[in-house]
Amino acid sequence: MARVLLVNPQQGSRGWGSGRDPLDMDDLLPHHGLAQLGAVLQKQGHQVELLDLRLVSGWEQARQHMSQTAPQVVCVTARTQDAAGAACCLAMAADAAPEALRLAGGIHFTMFPQEALDAGAHKVLRGEGEVSLPALIAEPGSFADISWGEPPELDALPFALRELLPGYRRRLLYPIWSLRPPIVDMLTGRGCPWGCRFCCGPGEKNLYTRPSPHDPGKRIPYLRRRSVENVMAELAELWERYRFRGIIFHDDQFLIEPQWVSRFCGAMHQAGYPRRKVGWWAACRADMICRNPEVIAEMRDAGLKVISIGFESFSDQVLRWLGKGTTSEINLRAAAICHDLGLEVFANLILGVPREDGVWHREDDLAGLKAIQEIGPAYFSHSFLSPIPGSWLYNWAMDNELMLQQDHAQAGSRRPGRVILRGVDYDELGRMLAPIMASYRKFWRPRLGHYAYRLRCWRMARAERKGA
């Protein structure tokens, strides 16, 4: 069996050390993919450790950690935003652990595997790794430099190894939205059936794939979900460990199969979570809300408290251009349904979207901001369009010479630090946003709750010291 070091190159919202004193979810939560891989490898008998760049002060400390671990295998994952850091981690592994097998994966290296090889990886495993990674570690010579992982049967996987991330129990106490701590997070499925042009994922059309039955040389999206029984078994285990009061479901779209969701809601009642006042967060499309209001009501009765809706725009022209499959009228109706059910709406809006002619129209974003003021969601999250490599929109923007810079650290960022698209007036967008942000006090609630979180952590640490 091998000593395996899993590397998360993510640096959170504030860079080095942000995970030691978290301010938001980018600083706080375990990397779910690595936690899942960690559980699989541990079950196989491997010794698994984590190097998370959010928990170290800089490259020197990261290098020391890697050297002291003396890994036999180093596995580096990467989102596009973290690609540069991931490349540095691979190069660092070549120096700090020269005898180790260096492996790369994740959504970015699935799309651009040669980048990982150029950075020093011995092998790149594209797609999902739970089945193929143990085999690759056991017999690396039987794999090509770039190969596809075999998609796993989700119910057959062990539950994610959350405590791979140090201090996990204290992280559960962090207040997120109006959910009551302790708060756990989980995934119930993989893949998304919709085809929004701005999205490559987090990799549904690229990461979660399988060989086509008609053309083995071609890969097709592979959408699947865990059984209700499997999800409930994981929740039962988490309840025994942590007595959670809140749940975050990270599925890009929770309401894909209404029948599955209805069964899940029934199982939540049977397990007694609504009676225990457990609240949860989930994301749903506006059109699915309008088609299935009775299922949204079931979700509310089963504990749904905060519903995230990707409105993206309230311009019908922009929505058509983005391939969203909704309209401004559907968006408004979905918000009304959720308000009538007493749900807190988490509204998502994308600003700075050029139309098909490549021109940004100020009135498109004005319409969106006006609609947000009318809806009055409990939470409002805006982003500036930053086309993600791998998405249809990225290729279109490149072909039309709209991309002003292609720094991976900015690609896909909700609020990139630089001007991204030619012709978009970001200063004007800032002026348009200022009035709504100045009046949107609930936007700042998670940060205000940070101090309560630190107090809870201090009390927990004191109790642990007394019990030692």
Protein Blocks (a to p, Z undefined) as FASTA:
>chain_A
ZZdddddfbgbjnoghklmmcfbfklmmccfklmmmmmmmmmnopacddddfklpgbjkl
mmmmmmmnopabdcddddfklmmmmmmmmmmmmmmmmmbccddedjklmmmmmlmmmnop
abdcehjfklmmmmmmmmmmlpcfbdcdddddfklpccddfklpghklmmmmpcghjbdc
ddddddfbecjfbfcfkbgbehilmmmgcddfklmkbccdddddddfklmmmmmmmmmmm
nopabdcdfbfblblblmlmmmmmmmmmmnommmnopacdddddfklmmmmmmlmmmmmm
nopabdcddekpacfklmmmnonopafklmmmmmmmmmmnopacdddddehiacfkopac
fklmmmmmmmmmmnopabdcdddddddehiaklmmmmmnopafbfcfklgopabdcbdfb
ghiafklmmmmmmmmmmmmmmlmmmmmmmmmmmmmmmmmmmmmmmmZZ
